[in-house]
Amino acid sequence: MDNRPIGFFDSGLGGLTCIPYLTAALPEERIIYFGDTARTPYGSKAVSTIKNFSMQIADFLVKNDVKMIVIACNTVSSICLEDLRGRFPHIPIVGVIDPAAERVAKSCGNENRIGIIGTKVTIRSEAYNRIINEMRPELEVYAAPCPALVPLIEEGIIKNDIMDMTIKYYLDDFILENRLDTLVLGCTHYPLIRDSIERLYPDLRIINPSEEIIHSIRKILEERDMLAEGSMFENVFYASDLSENFINMIEKIFASSPMKVNFENLDIIDIDSIKNI
């Protein structure tokens, strides 16, 4: 048993989409979440910058005595996972890409044509393609960056014509030209527009890394006898900038979840304080 919290972090609010799945599967677990909303999006930044930001946040989580770190960000998972594991060898660290790639490899056949959408950095890394093809080299995998989606989601521009047009701009030709039947939401922000994607492309099967990562979390906690039991720790949510849109998205994500977030457990962290850890 280990009642310490699990640390989650993302470039912004997208990583929050993992939390309701965790609550449903592992209701005894408690979390510390950090969203780097002051410096989002990460997906168009230099790799060295993203690594620097990620190390700062991981240092902050470790200082707060988390028992595990979950990289709830595809961009960071694609380029920083091994660096973070090397820096903190005593703490299990999981990213969102491997579990989703494993799901594709196990559930898709030769007849399927798989698409990956994500940020520029995630797609450029070819992490999904590499992991899927290591397990199933015969699968046909295609990838496309969709850089405008995260800024729109962070601004709360979700269920409207602007988002629909942006989705169609990126996906119409991508799906048609590659004859896709399966789509991996290679960014934890994208589950927030899943309903729109499914409405526009009803024949697509969607694979959601925000959900798939929970299986890896459970497996590690069980294997290491680290599951929580009767924890008294209060969930804490940190952001590097608190905007009205961030609050609105929190309410949307947790609307049907038993876990509620309010101002009593939502704190703002000065970026300079993280840099100095």
C-alpha positions in Angstrom: 0.0 0.0 0.0 1.2 3.5 -0.8 -1.1 6.5 -0.1 1.1 9.1 -1.6 -0.4 10.9 -4.6 0.2 10.3 -8.3 1.7 13.3 -10.1 0.2 14.2 -13.4 1.4 17.0 -15.7 0.6 18.5 -19.1 1.4 21.6 -21.1 -2.1 22.9 -20.2 -5.5 21.5 -19.4 -5.5 18.5 -21.8 -4.0 16.2 -19.3 -7.1 16.7 -17.1 -8.9 14.4 -19.5 -7.0 11.4 -18.0 -8.3 12.1 -14.5 -12.0 11.0 -14.8 -10.8 7.6 -16.2 -8.4 7.3 -13.2 -11.2 8.1 -10.7 -13.5 5.5 -12.3 -10.8 2.7 -12.4 -8.9 3.5 -9.2 -11.1 5.6 -6.9 -8.8 5.3 -3.9 -6.0 7.1 -5.7 -5.2 10.8 -5.1 -3.4 13.1 -7.4 -1.3 16.2 -7.8 -1.9 17.8 -11.2 0.2 20.5 -12.8 -0.9 22.3 -16.0 1.7 24.6 -17.5 -1.0 27.0 -18.8 1.3 30.0 -18.8 3.6 28.4 -21.4 1.2 26.3 -23.4 1.2 25.1 -26.1 4.4 22.9 -26.1 3.8 21.3 -29.5 5.4 24.1 -31.6 8.3 24.8 -29.2 11.9 23.7 -29.6 12.7 20.2 -28.2 15.3 21.7 -25.8 12.7 24.1 -24.4 10.2 21.3 -23.9 12.7 19.2 -22.1 13.7 22.1 -19.8 10.1 22.8 -18.9 9.4 19.1 -18.3 12.4 18.7 -16.0 11.2 21.8 -13.9 7.7 20.4 -13.5 9.0 16.9 -12.7 11.3 18.3 -10.0 8.3 20.1 -8.5 6.2 16.9 -8.4 9.0 14.9 -6.9 9.5 17.6 -4.2 5.8 17.1 -3.4 6.5 13.4 -2.7 4.5 11.8 -5.5 4.8 8.0 -5.8 4.5 8.0 -9.6 4.7 10.6 -12.4 2.2 10.4 -15.3 3.2 12.4 -18.4 -0.3 13.3 -19.5 1.0 15.0 -22.6 1.9 13.3 -25.9 4.4 16.0 -26.9 6.4 15.5 -23.7 6.0 11.7 -23.8 7.4 11.6 -27.4 10.7 13.3 -26.5 11.2 13.4 -22.8 10.2 10.1 -21.3 13.6 8.4 -21.2 15.3 11.6 -20.0 12.8 11.9 -17.1 13.3 8.2 -16.2 17.0 8.7 -16.2 16.7 11.7 -13.9 14.3 10.0 -11.4 15.2 6.3 -11.5 13.5 5.6 -8.2 10.0 6.8 -9.4 7.9 5.0 -12.0 7.2 7.3 -14.9 4.7 6.6 -17.6 3.8 8.4 -20.8 0.6 8.3 -22.9 2.1 7.1 -26.1 3.1 3.5 -25.3 -0.3 2.4 -23.9 -2.2 3.8 -26.9 0.3 2.3 -29.4 -0.1 -1.1 -27.7 -3.8 -0.8 -28.0 -3.5 -0.2 -31.7 -1.1 -3.1 -32.1 -3.4 -5.5 -30.2 -6.8 -4.4 -31.7 -6.0 -3.6 -35.3 -5.6 -6.1 -38.2 -4.1 -6.0 -41.6 -7.4 -4.6 -43.0 -7.2 -1.5 -40.8 -5.6 1.8 -41.8 -4.6 3.8 -38.8 -4.2 7.6 -38.5 -2.4 9.5 -35.8 -3.0 13.2 -35.2 -1.0 15.3 -32.8 1.2 18.4 -32.3 4.1 19.1 -34.7 6.6 17.8 -32.2 4.7 14.5 -31.5 4.2 13.8 -35.2 7.8 14.7 -36.1 9.1 12.3 -33.4 7.4 9.4 -35.2 7.0 7.8 -31.7 3.6 6.3 -32.4 4.7 4.9 -35.8 7.8 3.4 -34.3 6.2 1.7 -31.4 3.3 0.4 -33.4 5.5 -1.0 -36.1 7.9 -2.6 -33.6 5.0 -4.7 -32.5 3.1 -5.0 -35.7 5.3 -4.1 -38.7 2.6 -5.0 -41.2 0.2 -2.3 -40.0 -0.2 0.8 -42.1 0.1 3.9 -40.0 -0.2 7.5 -41.2 0.4 10.7 -39.2 -0.6 14.3 -39.5 0.1 17.4 -37.3 -2.8 19.6 -36.3 -1.1 22.6 -34.7 -4.1 24.9 -34.4 -6.3 22.5 -32.4 -4.6 22.9 -29.0 -4.7 26.8 -28.9 -8.4 26.7 -29.9 -9.2 24.1 -27.2 -7.2 26.1 -24.6 -9.3 29.1 -25.5 -12.5 27.1 -25.1 -13.4 27.2 -28.8 -14.8 23.7 -29.0 -18.4 23.1 -30.0 -18.8 25.7 -32.8 -18.3 26.3 -36.5 -14.7 27.5 -36.0 -13.7 24.2 -34.5 -15.6 22.1 -37.0 -13.9 24.0 -39.9 -10.5 23.5 -38.3 -11.1 19.8 -37.8 -12.2 19.4 -41.4 -9.3 21.4 -42.7 -6.9 18.9 -41.1 -8.8 15.7 -41.4 -10.9 15.7 -44.6 -8.0 15.0 -47.0 -6.0 13.1 -44.5 -8.8 10.6 -43.9 -9.9 10.4 -47.6 -6.4 10.0 -49.1 -5.3 7.4 -46.7 -8.6 5.6 -46.4 -8.5 5.7 -42.6 -10.8 3.7 -40.4 -9.0 4.2 -37.1 -7.9 7.4 -35.6 -5.6 7.9 -32.5 -6.1 11.1 -30.6 -2.4 11.8 -30.2 -2.8 14.7 -27.9 -4.6 14.7 -24.5 -6.4 17.9 -25.5 -8.2 16.1 -28.3 -10.7 14.1 -26.2 -12.3 17.5 -25.6 -13.3 17.6 -29.3 -13.9 13.8 -29.7 -17.7 14.4 -30.0 -17.1 16.8 -32.9 -14.7 14.4 -34.6 -17.2 11.5 -34.2 -20.1 13.6 -35.5 -18.1 14.7 -38.6 -16.6 11.2 -39.2 -19.1 8.7 -37.8 -17.3 5.7 -39.4 -14.0 6.3 -37.6 -13.0 4.2 -34.7 -11.3 6.4 -32.1 -8.5 5.4 -29.8 -8.0 7.7 -26.8 -4.6 7.7 -25.0 -6.1 9.5 -22.1 -8.1 6.4 -21.3 -5.5 3.8 -22.4 -2.9 5.1 -20.0 -5.0 4.1 -17.0 -4.3 0.4 -17.7 -0.5 1.0 -17.4 -0.9 3.0 -14.2 -3.0 0.2 -12.6 -0.5 -2.5 -13.7 2.5 -0.7 -12.2 0.8 0.1 -8.9 -0.4 -3.5 -8.6 3.0 -5.0 -9.5 4.8 -2.7 -6.9 2.2 -3.0 -4.2 1.6 0.7 -4.4 -2.2 0.9 -4.6 -3.7 3.5 -2.2 -6.1 2.4 0.5 -8.0 5.0 2.6 -5.8 7.9 1.6 -6.6 11.2 3.4 -4.7 13.2 0.9 -6.7 15.9 -0.8 -6.4 16.2 -4.6 -4.4 19.3 -5.6 -4.5 21.0 -9.0 -1.8 23.4 -9.9 -1.6 25.8 -12.9 1.0 28.3 -13.9 -1.7 30.7 -15.1 -5.4 30.7 -14.1 -7.6 31.9 -16.9 -11.4 32.0 -17.1 -11.2 29.4 -19.9 -9.1 27.1 -17.7 -11.8 27.2 -15.0 -14.5 26.6 -17.6 -12.8 23.6 -19.1 -12.2 22.1 -15.6 -16.0 22.3 -15.0 -16.6 20.7 -18.4 -14.2 17.8 -17.9 -15.4 17.0 -14.4 -19.1 17.6 -14.9 -20.0 13.9 -14.7 -17.1 12.8 -12.5 -17.3 12.1 -8.8 -14.1 14.1 -8.4 -14.8 17.8 -8.1 -12.3 20.6 -8.5 -12.9 23.9 -6.7 -10.8 26.9 -5.7 -9.9 25.3 -2.4 -7.7 22.7 -4.2 -6.7 24.8 -7.3 -3.5 26.7 -6.8 -1.5 29.0 -9.0 2.3 28.3 -9.1 4.7 31.0 -10.1 6.9 29.7 -12.9 10.0 31.3 -11.3 9.4 29.2 -8.1 9.6 26.0 -10.2 12.7 27.1 -12.1 14.4 27.6 -8.8 13.7 24.1 -7.4 
